[in-house]
Structure formats: structure tokens, C-alpha cells
């Protein structure tokens, strides 16, 4: 059995080529975001940006990415995955270069918005190439775990590389992705096979649904992202408009003959739980990192480069995800791994709660190391569960849903942590700053505990349901047992 599993999970040279290209793209997306994070102070100093304008340099990318992700995922299903991947990778390359040449804040903000839109189309297309090109089971699981580990590694490495490049000239933070994009584009044209022309008979891109869901996500992400920087009235109005657009989207999808999001996909209980847990996990993960960076730089006075090297230990997940995690998935199943990862995440945040003004790096290290391990145990298995059991024609949509959940969760976690931090900081004295960090650290911990509850409920539901019924209504105990090892969460179709 072990030899059969090993053979099933092995790749041909061509498959390795495809996987490495797609890993390069998700690495590019991770390193791009991370490098910009640490380069913001240098950008502000050179372009003379206000705090509000600087916030928009980050928010513009988040809005473009989160707002167009579902449209991007569906476009990959309808217009060809390779076509969408190659075209939007080219757009990513061009507008990243434009950001490097920016001399005004508005130019940089526009470039970041379009770059985010490009990533919103490119990322689900790349994920769906994996989920349709690798056989479901051990082979796909291994590919997805390598893929997710590479993306996480890009973020971790980007923290260090961004600090090095920004110390020379912040514009290299934009030019470096141009070089990497060009290499990935050239490799994609060679290795990624041409997608068969999708049969769009009776199919079309649901424009009304696309416009309404894009408006809803843009407004909701904008309201959350700006909550700590604007009045409560403005935030409530923006969120209210977002919810109204979401309601319009649901009405449009029920009436559409070819909906952008087939609402029946949400009958897949495993997919829903994976997206909910992913949203909460991203909220805690990004909120926690944001607070640690503030603590190290604002209170401790660490430089950008020192902070980058301190945080890079989280990148251990890039080593664990493709090497150890596939074996753990085979042995214990995704559900147990996700639950374990979320428990480790909660422990990581809890250990950092009593943070002191003079903590040594060794005192912080357990939290950072545990977070890297937790990311490896959680992120890849969530990706597997969120796409497993979904029809091939909707793999792009499934990827779009998952990445939308991650992106919205990141925005929610960042803004919530920032809001609590500001509210709890009465002055700029060291004691007040420390109180603010300690209060805000409860936000990622609460998010992680909620995600843990979602994962635990999934395991409880699986145990109580016993063997499942597959599409045609035939009982399949053997399939359920295999699913218990590989997927861990029930799949309803």
C-alpha cells in the first residue's frame, strides 16, 4: 500500500515543470506583498505621502485582489485556465514595473490596484490548473501542499529581500517582481499545456452577478480596511452599501441562467467550513504579524531589516509543507491536521499575550516558530478540502472562493487589530503602546479559537454522519474510508 501511494504521488518531468511554474507564480504573489510591507517607510519619505495616502498603497492592492477574485476564478473556468494565467501574469508584470517608475502617489496607487486585479485573475487560474491537471488523491494533495508551501515561503523570504532592496532603493521592490514575472512567463509558455477550449454553449460570464459581487466585496473590504482611519458613520455606510450589493448579487444569481456563482456549491459542507476556517485563520495570521512588526519597530526601535530577519523563522512552513505535511495528510487526514494546526496557532498567539517591553528574541521565538509550523499544518490542507469533490468545470470558482475568504479575512484581521490597538493606546508613552499591543493581541487569538471551533465541528459532524452517500445515492463505505484519510471532512454534492 505504501509503495502504491508513493507511485501515485510521483510526478513526471512535465508535471514537475508545470508545478514549478505555478509555484513560481504564487511565490511571486507572496514575495510582492511582503516586500512592499517593509518598503512603505522608504516610499513615504521619497514621495512625500501622507499616512492616509500610504495606507492606500496597501489598500489598493487588497481591493483589487479581493474585489475581483470570484470573477477571476469563474473567468478561468469559462475562457481557459492557461489563457487567463498567461494574460494576467503579463498584466502583473507591466503594472509592477509602472509602480517602480511612479513619481506621484496616485500613479503608485493605480499601479497597485491593477496589480491586485491581475493577481485576482492569475491566482485562481493557477490553482485550478493544479486541481484539474493532477489526479485527485495523493498526487493532487502533494502538488497542492508544495504549491501552498511555496506561496508561504515567498511571503517569508519577501520580508528579508524587501528589507535589503528597500535599503538600497525602494523602486527595486517593484522591479524585482518584473524580472521574476518575465522568467515565469517564459517558462509558462513552454511547460503549461494549452487548455482545451471550454464548451461555452449556453454559458456566459454573468455580468450582473460579476458587477454586484465585485461591488459588494470592494465595499466590504474597503469598510473593514478603513475602519480604524475613518468615522463610524462612514464605516457603517460603506458596510451597509456592501451588504446591499451582496443581497443584490444573491437575487441576481438565483435568477441567472448561467450564474457567476452556482449557489448550490455551498451545499458542500466541507467547502463552506474550509472557507470559514480560512477566513478566520487569515484574520489572525495577518493581524498577529502586523502587531509584532509594530511592537518591534515602534516600541523596541528595531530596523526594518532586523524585523525582517526576526520574522523569517515563520517561513519554516515553506520547508515543512512539501516534505512532512504530505505524509501527515496520508496518515491522519486533512481534518485532524487542520484542527491540530489551529490549536498550535492559538497556542502561538496565547504565548505572546504577556509581551514585555524588554523581551529578548529567544522569548519571542516559540510564538514565531509555532506560527510557522501551524501555517504548514493548516494552509495546504484547507486548500485541499476547499477544492476536493468540486466538479472540474467549477475548480476556478472554488479557488476564487477560497482566496476571497483569505483576502477578506486578512483585511478583517488587520483592521480589527489596528482598531483595538488605537483604542487601547491612550498616549505615545512606552507603557501605553505596550497596553495597546496586549489588548490587540486578543483579536488574532479570538479568530484562531473561532477557527478551531469550526474545524472541531467538522470532525464531529463527520463522525456523527458515518458513511456518506455519493451523487447517485449508492453507499460507499470504501470511498468514505479513503476520504477519511485524504480529505477528512465530508463532501456533499
Backbone torsions as a table, in degrees:
resi	resn	phi	psi	omega
1	UNK	NA	-44.0	179.5
2	UNK	-61.6	-41.2	179.4
3	UNK	-65.8	-37.8	178.5
4	UNK	-64.4	-41.4	178.9
5	UNK	-65.1	-40.4	179.5
6	UNK	-63.2	-42.5	179.0
7	UNK	-65.2	-39.8	-179.2
8	UNK	-64.7	-30.5	-176.0
9	UNK	-92.3	-0.5	-179.4
10	UNK	-80.7	154.4	-177.0
11	UNK	-117.4	148.7	170.9
12	UNK	-77.8	170.0	179.1
13	UNK	-61.0	-39.3	179.3
14	UNK	-64.5	-42.4	179.7
15	UNK	-65.6	-38.3	175.8
16	UNK	-62.7	-38.5	178.5
17	UNK	-61.7	-45.9	178.1
18	UNK	-60.9	-46.8	-177.5
19	UNK	-63.0	-41.6	-179.5
20	UNK	-65.3	-36.7	176.4
21	UNK	-62.5	-46.9	-178.2
22	UNK	-69.1	-35.8	174.6
23	UNK	-63.8	-37.7	177.0
24	UNK	-60.7	-38.0	-179.0
25	UNK	-69.1	-43.2	-180.0
26	UNK	-72.9	-30.0	172.6
27	UNK	-63.8	-41.6	178.0
28	UNK	-59.8	-44.4	-179.6
29	UNK	-63.8	-41.4	-180.0
30	UNK	-68.1	-44.5	-176.4
31	UNK	-70.0	-32.4	179.4
32	UNK	-62.3	-47.3	-179.3
33	UNK	-66.3	-44.4	-176.3
34	UNK	-66.2	-41.6	-179.4
35	UNK	-63.5	-39.5	-179.9
36	UNK	-66.0	-37.1	-179.9
37	UNK	-53.9	-46.2	-175.4
38	UNK	-84.2	-10.7	-179.1
39	UNK	-93.9	-5.2	-174.4
40	UNK	-57.8	-43.4	178.6
41	UNK	-59.4	-40.4	179.3
42	UNK	-67.1	-37.7	178.4
43	UNK	-64.9	-43.5	179.3
44	UNK	-59.9	-44.6	-177.5
45	UNK	-65.5	-39.3	-175.7
46	UNK	-77.3	-41.5	-176.9
47	UNK	-94.2	-3.7	179.1
48	UNK	64.0	41.6	-176.9
49	UNK	-83.2	145.3	172.7
50	UNK	-76.1	169.9	178.5
51	UNK	-61.1	-40.2	178.9
52	UNK	-63.1	-44.2	179.1
53	UNK	-66.4	-38.1	179.0
54	UNK	-63.8	-39.1	177.5
55	UNK	-60.5	-35.8	-179.1
56	UNK	-70.2	-24.3	176.1
57	UNK	-60.7	-37.8	176.9
58	UNK	-82.2	-43.8	-175.6
59	UNK	-64.4	-34.1	-178.6
60	UNK	-60.6	-42.1	178.6
61	UNK	-66.2	-44.4	179.7
62	UNK	-60.7	-41.7	-179.8
63	UNK	-65.7	-45.4	178.7
64	UNK	-63.7	-42.7	-178.2
65	UNK	-67.3	-54.7	-176.6
66	UNK	-69.6	-36.0	-174.8
67	UNK	-69.9	-32.2	-173.7
68	UNK	-109.8	8.1	-174.6
69	UNK	-64.2	-44.6	-179.2
70	UNK	-66.8	-39.9	176.6
71	UNK	-63.8	-41.2	178.9
72	UNK	-62.8	-42.0	179.2
73	UNK	-63.8	-43.3	179.8
74	UNK	-69.7	-36.0	178.1
75	UNK	-60.8	-36.8	177.6
76	UNK	-62.7	-38.5	179.0
77	UNK	-68.4	-35.8	-173.0
78	UNK	-89.6	-34.9	-171.0
79	UNK	-112.7	4.1	177.4
80	UNK	103.8	126.9	-174.1
81	UNK	-70.7	-45.0	179.8
82	UNK	-65.4	-41.2	-179.8
83	UNK	-59.7	-46.9	-179.9
84	UNK	-66.0	-40.5	-178.6
85	UNK	-62.4	-49.4	-176.6
86	UNK	-67.3	-44.7	-177.7
87	UNK	-62.3	-47.6	-175.2
88	UNK	-77.9	-23.1	170.6
89	UNK	-64.8	-37.6	176.5
90	UNK	-64.3	-42.2	177.5
91	UNK	-63.0	-42.3	177.2
92	UNK	-56.5	-45.5	-179.6
93	UNK	-59.9	-49.1	-174.9
94	UNK	-64.6	-44.4	-174.9
95	UNK	-81.8	-21.5	170.0
96	UNK	-65.7	-41.0	176.1
97	UNK	-63.3	-38.5	178.2
98	UNK	-61.2	-39.3	177.6
99	UNK	-60.6	-36.4	179.6
100	UNK	-68.2	-26.6	179.9
101	UNK	-92.5	-0.4	-174.6
102	UNK	-62.5	135.9	174.4
103	UNK	-116.9	-7.1	178.3
104	UNK	-127.8	151.8	-179.1
105	UNK	-60.7	-40.6	-176.4
106	UNK	-65.1	-34.6	177.8
107	UNK	-64.8	-43.8	180.0
108	UNK	-65.5	-42.2	-179.6
109	UNK	-64.5	-42.2	177.8
110	UNK	-62.6	-44.3	179.5
111	UNK	-61.1	-40.5	-179.6
112	UNK	-67.7	-36.6	179.0
113	UNK	-64.0	-48.2	-179.2
114	UNK	-66.4	-36.8	176.2
115	UNK	-61.4	-39.3	176.4
116	UNK	-64.7	-41.1	176.8
117	UNK	-61.5	-43.7	178.8
118	UNK	-59.6	-43.5	178.3
119	UNK	-64.2	-33.4	-179.8
120	UNK	-65.7	-30.6	176.5
121	UNK	-87.5	-37.6	-174.9
122	UNK	-71.0	-43.0	-172.6
123	UNK	-66.0	-51.3	178.3
124	UNK	-66.6	-28.4	175.9
125	UNK	-64.2	-44.1	178.6
126	UNK	-63.8	-43.4	179.3
127	UNK	-63.1	-41.2	-178.2
128	UNK	-71.2	-25.6	173.3
129	UNK	-63.7	-37.8	177.2
130	UNK	-69.2	-48.1	-173.7
131	UNK	-70.9	-19.2	176.2
132	UNK	-101.2	-18.8	-176.4
133	UNK	-96.4	-14.9	178.8
134	UNK	-117.6	136.1	-175.2
135	UNK	-61.0	136.7	179.0
136	UNK	-61.7	136.3	-176.4
137	UNK	122.9	-147.9	-175.3
138	UNK	-56.9	-38.8	-177.4
139	UNK	-66.0	-48.4	179.4
140	UNK	-66.0	-39.9	179.1
141	UNK	-58.1	-45.3	179.7
142	UNK	-63.3	-43.4	179.9
143	UNK	-61.2	-43.6	-178.9
144	UNK	-67.8	-35.5	179.6
145	UNK	-71.1	-38.5	174.1
146	UNK	-63.0	-43.0	-179.0
147	UNK	-61.9	-49.6	-177.8
148	UNK	-67.6	-36.7	177.7
149	UNK	-64.5	-36.9	178.4
150	UNK	-66.3	-41.0	178.2
151	UNK	-62.1	-43.7	177.8
152	UNK	-64.8	-39.0	177.7
153	UNK	-62.5	-35.7	177.3
154	UNK	-61.1	-40.4	179.5
155	UNK	-66.6	-43.3	-178.2
156	UNK	-67.3	-46.4	179.4
157	UNK	-65.8	-34.9	179.7
158	UNK	-60.7	-31.6	178.1
159	UNK	-60.8	-41.8	-179.1
160	UNK	-77.4	-47.9	-178.8
161	UNK	-61.9	-40.2	178.6
162	UNK	-61.9	-39.8	177.5
163	UNK	-64.2	-40.4	179.1
164	UNK	-66.6	-46.3	-178.3
165	UNK	-67.2	-41.5	-178.7
166	UNK	-65.8	-30.4	178.4
167	UNK	-68.5	-23.3	175.9
168	UNK	-89.4	-58.6	178.1
169	UNK	-164.5	124.0	-175.8
170	UNK	-59.6	-23.0	-177.8
171	UNK	-64.9	-24.3	177.6
172	UNK	-68.1	-18.9	175.4
173	UNK	-64.5	-26.2	177.0
174	UNK	-96.3	-33.5	-178.6
175	UNK	-74.3	-32.8	179.4
176	UNK	-60.6	-44.7	175.7
177	UNK	-62.7	-26.9	176.7
178	UNK	-63.1	-45.3	179.4
179	UNK	-63.5	-46.2	-179.7
180	UNK	-64.2	-40.9	178.7
181	UNK	-60.8	-42.1	-179.1
182	UNK	-62.9	-41.3	178.7
183	UNK	-65.1	-43.1	179.9
184	UNK	-66.5	-39.0	179.3
185	UNK	-62.0	-45.3	179.1
186	UNK	-61.9	-42.3	179.4
187	UNK	-68.2	-36.3	-179.8
188	UNK	-63.2	-39.4	-180.0
189	UNK	-65.0	-24.8	-179.1
190	UNK	-90.0	-46.0	-168.0
191	UNK	-97.5	-36.3	-176.3
192	UNK	-76.3	118.4	-177.6
193	UNK	-66.7	150.1	178.4
194	UNK	-63.9	134.8	179.8
195	UNK	-74.7	138.7	173.8
196	UNK	-62.2	142.5	-178.9
197	UNK	-62.0	118.4	-177.7
198	UNK	-61.9	144.1	175.5
199	UNK	-79.2	103.4	-176.9
200	UNK	-99.5	22.6	177.4
201	UNK	-59.8	119.6	-177.5
202	UNK	72.6	6.1	-178.7
203	UNK	-111.9	144.7	175.3
204	UNK	-156.2	160.4	177.4
205	UNK	-75.6	120.5	-177.3
206	UNK	-69.2	93.7	-174.3
207	UNK	-65.8	-43.6	179.9
208	UNK	-62.7	-44.5	177.1
209	UNK	-64.0	-40.7	179.2
210	UNK	-62.6	-43.9	-179.5
211	UNK	-66.6	-42.2	-176.2
212	UNK	-70.5	-41.7	-179.0
213	UNK	-72.5	-34.4	176.6
214	UNK	-64.4	-44.0	177.6
215	UNK	-62.3	-41.5	-179.1
216	UNK	-62.7	-48.0	-177.1
217	UNK	-68.7	-40.7	177.9
218	UNK	-58.8	-46.2	-178.0
219	UNK	-69.1	-40.7	-179.9
220	UNK	-67.2	-45.4	178.4
221	UNK	-65.0	-40.7	178.5
222	UNK	-61.9	-44.4	-179.9
223	UNK	-62.7	-42.3	178.9
224	UNK	-69.6	-44.8	-176.0
225	UNK	-63.0	-34.3	-175.2
226	UNK	-100.9	5.2	-173.6
227	UNK	-57.2	-37.0	-176.9
228	UNK	-86.3	1.1	-176.4
229	UNK	-119.8	-4.2	-177.4
230	UNK	-133.0	178.4	-177.8
231	UNK	-74.5	160.3	179.3
232	UNK	-64.9	-33.7	179.6
233	UNK	-65.1	-45.6	179.8
234	UNK	-63.0	-43.1	-179.8
235	UNK	-63.7	-45.5	-179.8
236	UNK	-62.8	-40.3	178.9
237	UNK	-64.4	-42.6	-179.7
238	UNK	-66.0	-45.7	179.0
239	UNK	-65.4	-37.4	177.4
240	UNK	-63.4	-42.4	176.9
241	UNK	-64.3	-37.2	177.5
242	UNK	-64.1	-42.8	178.5
243	UNK	-65.8	-36.2	177.2
244	UNK	-65.0	-41.6	177.4
245	UNK	-65.0	-36.2	177.6
246	UNK	-65.0	-40.6	177.1
247	UNK	-63.8	-40.3	177.4
248	UNK	-63.1	-37.0	178.4
249	UNK	-63.4	-45.4	-179.4
250	UNK	-62.3	-40.2	177.2
251	UNK	-64.1	-44.5	-179.4
252	UNK	-62.5	-40.1	-178.3
253	UNK	-68.8	-34.1	178.8
254	UNK	-67.5	-30.3	-176.3
255	UNK	-93.1	-20.2	-174.8
256	UNK	-71.7	140.5	176.5
257	UNK	-75.6	-31.6	176.1
258	UNK	-128.5	79.1	-173.9
259	UNK	-66.5	151.9	175.0
260	UNK	-63.8	-43.6	177.2
261	UNK	-122.9	110.8	176.1
262	UNK	-69.0	113.9	-172.7
263	UNK	-62.8	-22.1	178.0
264	UNK	-64.5	-17.9	179.4
265	UNK	-63.3	-23.2	-179.4
266	UNK	-78.9	-0.1	171.1
267	UNK	-76.2	-13.3	175.8
268	UNK	-75.6	99.2	-174.1
269	UNK	-61.6	-36.3	-179.5
270	UNK	-65.4	-41.7	178.6
271	UNK	-61.5	-44.2	-178.8
272	UNK	-63.6	-44.9	-179.6
273	UNK	-66.1	-39.1	178.9
274	UNK	-62.7	-40.8	179.6
275	UNK	-69.4	-39.7	178.1
276	UNK	-65.0	-45.9	178.6
277	UNK	-65.3	-38.2	178.4
278	UNK	-63.8	-40.9	177.8
279	UNK	-60.7	-48.3	-177.8
280	UNK	-68.9	-37.6	178.4
281	UNK	-63.9	-44.6	178.8
282	UNK	-63.9	-38.0	179.0
283	UNK	-59.8	-46.6	179.5
284	UNK	-69.3	-42.9	-175.8
285	UNK	-61.2	-50.4	-177.5
286	UNK	-75.6	-34.5	176.2
287	UNK	-63.4	-41.8	179.9
288	UNK	-64.5	-47.1	-179.4
289	UNK	-62.1	-38.5	177.6
290	UNK	-59.2	-45.1	-178.2
291	UNK	-69.6	-37.4	178.4
292	UNK	-64.6	-41.3	178.0
293	UNK	-62.7	-43.9	177.8
294	UNK	-61.4	-44.1	-179.8
295	UNK	-59.3	-47.1	-176.4
296	UNK	-69.1	-38.6	-174.4
297	UNK	-90.3	-42.2	-177.2
298	UNK	-78.6	-46.2	-175.5
299	UNK	-89.3	-43.5	-175.5
300	UNK	-89.4	-16.3	178.6
301	UNK	74.3	24.1	178.4
302	UNK	-73.1	148.5	178.1
303	UNK	-75.9	167.9	177.9
304	UNK	-58.8	-43.1	-177.8
305	UNK	-68.7	-40.7	177.3
306	UNK	-61.8	-41.3	178.5
307	UNK	-64.2	-41.2	180.0
308	UNK	-61.0	-46.2	179.7
309	UNK	-67.2	-33.2	178.4
310	UNK	-65.9	-36.9	-175.8
311	UNK	-84.3	-14.8	-171.8
312	UNK	-65.1	-18.8	179.5
313	UNK	-62.1	-24.3	176.9
314	UNK	-61.0	-24.9	-179.1
315	UNK	-69.2	3.7	175.7
316	UNK	-59.9	-23.1	178.9
317	UNK	-62.4	-28.3	178.6
318	UNK	-65.7	-24.3	177.1
319	UNK	-87.5	-42.4	-175.5
320	UNK	-73.4	-38.1	-173.9
321	UNK	-58.0	-47.3	-179.1
322	UNK	-85.3	-12.5	-174.3
323	UNK	-105.8	-58.3	-175.1
324	UNK	-88.3	-40.4	-172.0
325	UNK	-61.9	-39.5	177.3
326	UNK	-56.2	-38.5	178.1
327	UNK	-67.3	-38.8	179.8
328	UNK	-68.0	-36.9	177.2
329	UNK	-61.8	-45.5	179.6
330	UNK	-62.8	-37.5	-175.1
331	UNK	-80.6	-42.4	-170.7
332	UNK	-115.7	-16.0	-177.4
333	UNK	89.4	156.1	-176.8
334	UNK	-65.5	-40.3	-175.1
335	UNK	-60.7	-46.2	-179.2
336	UNK	-67.2	-35.5	178.9
337	UNK	-66.7	-43.0	178.7
338	UNK	-61.4	-46.5	-179.8
339	UNK	-61.8	-44.2	178.0
340	UNK	-61.5	-44.1	179.9
341	UNK	-61.1	-39.4	-179.8
342	UNK	-72.1	-33.0	174.3
343	UNK	-66.0	-40.5	176.8
344	UNK	-65.3	-38.8	176.5
345	UNK	-59.0	-48.4	-179.9
346	UNK	-60.1	-40.1	178.0
347	UNK	-63.1	-41.7	179.0
348	UNK	-58.1	-48.0	-179.1
349	UNK	-68.0	-39.3	-179.3
350	UNK	-63.4	-38.0	179.6
351	UNK	-64.7	-24.9	-178.0
352	UNK	-90.3	-9.5	-176.8
353	UNK	-54.9	-44.9	-177.6
354	UNK	-84.2	28.4	-175.4
355	UNK	-48.0	135.8	-179.0
356	UNK	-108.0	167.6	-177.4
357	UNK	-73.4	-15.9	-177.1
358	UNK	-128.8	30.1	178.9
359	UNK	-61.1	137.7	172.9
360	UNK	-81.0	165.1	179.7
361	UNK	-63.9	-34.8	179.2
362	UNK	-63.9	-29.7	177.4
363	UNK	-71.0	-34.9	179.2
364	UNK	-79.5	-25.6	-170.2
365	UNK	-54.8	-43.9	-179.1
366	UNK	-56.0	-42.5	179.3
367	UNK	-62.7	-45.1	-177.3
368	UNK	-68.2	-40.8	-179.9
369	UNK	-67.2	-44.0	178.6
370	UNK	-62.3	-35.7	179.6
371	UNK	-65.8	-39.6	176.2
372	UNK	-63.1	-42.3	177.9
373	UNK	-64.2	-42.9	-179.3
374	UNK	-62.7	-39.4	179.8
375	UNK	-62.4	-42.4	179.2
376	UNK	-61.7	-41.4	-177.4
377	UNK	-72.9	-24.3	-170.2
378	UNK	-102.9	-49.3	-167.1
379	UNK	-64.2	-51.6	-179.3
380	UNK	-62.2	-51.0	177.3
381	UNK	-57.8	-36.0	175.6
382	UNK	-62.1	-40.3	178.7
383	UNK	-62.7	-41.0	179.3
384	UNK	-62.7	-49.8	-176.2
385	UNK	-64.5	-36.8	-176.9
386	UNK	-71.5	-16.5	-178.2
387	UNK	-117.2	-8.2	-176.9
388	UNK	-79.2	138.0	179.8
389	UNK	81.6	1.0	178.6
390	UNK	-90.7	137.7	179.7
391	UNK	-59.4	149.4	-177.2
392	UNK	-57.9	-35.8	-177.8
393	UNK	-67.7	-13.0	-178.5
394	UNK	-119.1	16.1	179.8
395	UNK	-65.3	-37.5	176.7
396	UNK	-62.7	-41.3	177.6
397	UNK	-62.4	-44.0	179.6
398	UNK	-61.4	-42.5	176.9
399	UNK	-64.7	-39.6	178.1
400	UNK	-62.9	-40.7	177.2
401	UNK	-61.5	-44.7	-177.4
402	UNK	-65.0	-47.3	-178.2
403	UNK	-70.2	-28.6	173.2
404	UNK	-65.0	-42.0	178.0
405	UNK	-61.5	-45.2	178.7
406	UNK	-61.2	-44.8	-175.8
407	UNK	-67.8	-43.9	178.7
408	UNK	-66.2	-37.8	177.1
409	UNK	-62.5	-41.4	178.3
410	UNK	-61.1	-45.3	179.0
411	UNK	-63.2	-41.8	179.8
412	UNK	-64.1	-44.7	-179.3
413	UNK	-65.4	-43.7	-179.9
414	UNK	-62.9	-48.7	-176.5
415	UNK	-68.8	-38.8	-180.0
416	UNK	-66.2	-44.5	178.6
417	UNK	-63.2	-41.3	179.4
418	UNK	-65.0	-41.4	-178.6
419	UNK	-64.2	-45.0	179.4
420	UNK	-66.4	-39.6	179.2
421	UNK	-60.6	-46.0	179.7
422	UNK	-64.5	-44.6	-177.7
423	UNK	-64.7	-32.8	-176.6
424	UNK	-88.8	-4.9	-179.5
425	UNK	-102.3	105.2	-177.5
426	UNK	-79.7	-28.2	-178.9
427	UNK	-149.0	-178.0	-179.4
428	UNK	-95.1	11.1	179.2
429	UNK	-69.4	154.1	-179.8
430	UNK	-54.9	-40.0	-179.8
431	UNK	-64.4	-40.8	179.4
432	UNK	-67.9	-40.6	178.0
433	UNK	-60.4	-43.0	-179.3
434	UNK	-64.6	-40.8	177.2
435	UNK	-61.0	-39.4	179.0
436	UNK	-63.4	-43.6	178.9
437	UNK	-64.2	-44.7	-178.5
438	UNK	-62.0	-41.5	179.0
439	UNK	-65.8	-43.4	-176.8
440	UNK	-69.8	-26.0	-179.8
441	UNK	-65.3	-17.0	175.1
442	UNK	-69.9	-22.0	-179.5
443	UNK	-65.2	-55.3	177.3
444	UNK	-62.5	-33.7	178.5
445	UNK	-64.7	-43.0	178.3
446	UNK	-62.8	-41.2	179.0
447	UNK	-63.3	-42.1	-179.6
448	UNK	-66.1	-39.5	179.3
449	UNK	-66.7	-38.9	176.3
450	UNK	-64.3	-42.9	177.5
451	UNK	-61.5	-39.0	177.4
452	UNK	-61.7	-40.6	178.8
453	UNK	-63.8	-40.0	177.7
454	UNK	-62.2	-45.9	-179.8
455	UNK	-64.6	-41.3	179.7
456	UNK	-65.2	-36.8	177.9
457	UNK	-64.8	-35.4	177.8
458	UNK	-62.4	-44.1	178.9
459	UNK	-65.5	-40.9	179.5
460	UNK	-63.7	-41.4	-179.9
461	UNK	-65.0	-39.0	179.8
462	UNK	-64.3	-42.4	-178.0
463	UNK	-67.3	-37.2	-177.6
464	UNK	-75.7	-25.4	-178.2
465	UNK	-82.2	-21.0	-179.6
466	UNK	66.0	-143.1	179.5
467	UNK	-69.9	147.0	-174.9
468	UNK	-102.3	166.4	177.8
469	UNK	-105.4	131.2	-177.2
470	UNK	-96.9	156.6	-178.0
471	UNK	-11.0	-61.0	-172.5
472	UNK	-79.0	-7.4	-180.0
473	UNK	98.4	3.3	179.4
474	UNK	-83.4	136.0	176.2
475	UNK	-71.0	139.7	-177.5
476	UNK	-139.1	80.0	-179.6
477	UNK	-63.0	-40.2	-179.4
478	UNK	-63.5	-44.3	178.7
479	UNK	-64.4	-37.9	179.3
480	UNK	-65.2	-37.8	178.5
481	UNK	-65.8	-41.7	177.7
482	UNK	-64.0	-40.3	179.2
483	UNK	-64.0	-34.3	179.2
484	UNK	-61.9	-34.3	-179.9
485	UNK	-79.2	-36.5	-171.1
486	UNK	-99.3	-38.7	-176.7
487	UNK	-105.2	-41.2	174.7
488	UNK	83.3	-30.1	-179.7
489	UNK	-113.6	147.8	-177.9
490	UNK	-69.2	146.4	177.6
491	UNK	-115.6	119.0	177.0
492	UNK	-103.6	132.0	-178.6
493	UNK	-114.5	NA	NA
